[in-house]
Amino acid sequence: MTEPSASTPGNALARLTAALGSDRARKGPPPVERWNPAYCGEIDMRIAADGTWHYMGTPINRPALVRLFSTVLRKDPERYVLVTPVERVGITVEDAPFLAVEMAVDGDGASRQIAFRTNVDDLVQVGPAHPLRFEQDASGGVKPSVKIRGDLWARVTRSLALDLVALGEERDVEGAATFGVMADGMFFPIAPVSALDAF
């Protein structure tokens, strides 16, 4: 389980970066949001709900190749695409394109910092650019996600979701008692307190 650290707030992202090591450090993704090549149709590539990438029905077992593909992934209004300066191809995403597989927490209350590492080694710190959202799954449970870039989100794994929800607190939001998580001075609502029995 991931528990809040007593260390200085703001160290959550630095801890995850250090854990990756210099040999795993990557430059930021290419500027796919600025590329607008012709759409070349669909290819038989799928990101399964468990985060596994498949090509022509076979899992891609090379992590470096998956990470490379992940850097050119974009969510257009109508579909997920892999995009380069010269072509754009559609792929299938069963749920969210990424999984948040590691979480670091520093501080508490309004000064709390929460950072995530994804299954493709993206590192983000929860805040205005990387908000949390909480949706209900088919069974009525809560499914948290964190925004990675563009309109690409990482589903928080179940074990981390339990740790994340354990950080929740009750706040007044526009006159309604609301349960949610504070991070980087922002409150991310999970559900009205009156609806908590449904979870």
HELIX and SHEET records of a PDB file:
HELIX    1   1 ALA A   12  LEU A   20  1                                   9    
HELIX    2   2 SER A   22  ARG A   24  5                                   3    
HELIX    3   3 VAL A   32  ARG A   34  5                                   3    
HELIX    4   4 PRO A   63  THR A   71  1                                   9    
HELIX    5   5 GLY A  109  SER A  111  5                                   3    
HELIX    6   6 ARG A  158  ALA A  166  1                                   9    
HELIX    7   7 VAL A  193  ALA A  198  5                                   6    
SHEET    1   A 6 THR A  58  PRO A  59  0                                        
SHEET    2   A 6 TRP A  53  TYR A  55 -1                                        
SHEET    3   A 6 TYR A  39  ILE A  47 -1                                        
SHEET    4   A 6 ARG A  88  VAL A  93  1                                        
SHEET    5   A 6 TYR A  80  VAL A  83 -1                                        
SHEET    6   A 6 LEU A  73  LYS A  75 -1                                        
SHEET    1   B 6 LEU A 123  GLN A 125  0                                        
SHEET    2   B 6 GLN A 113  THR A 118 -1                                        
SHEET    3   B 6 PHE A  98  ASP A 106 -1                                        
SHEET    4   B 6 LEU A 152  VAL A 156  1                                        
SHEET    5   B 6 VAL A 142  ARG A 149 -1                                        
SHEET    6   B 6 LEU A 132  GLN A 136 -1                                        
SHEET    1   C 3 GLU A 169  VAL A 173  0                                        
SHEET    2   C 3 ALA A 176  ALA A 183 -1                                        
SHEET    3   C 3 MET A 186  PRO A 192 -1                                        
END                                                                             
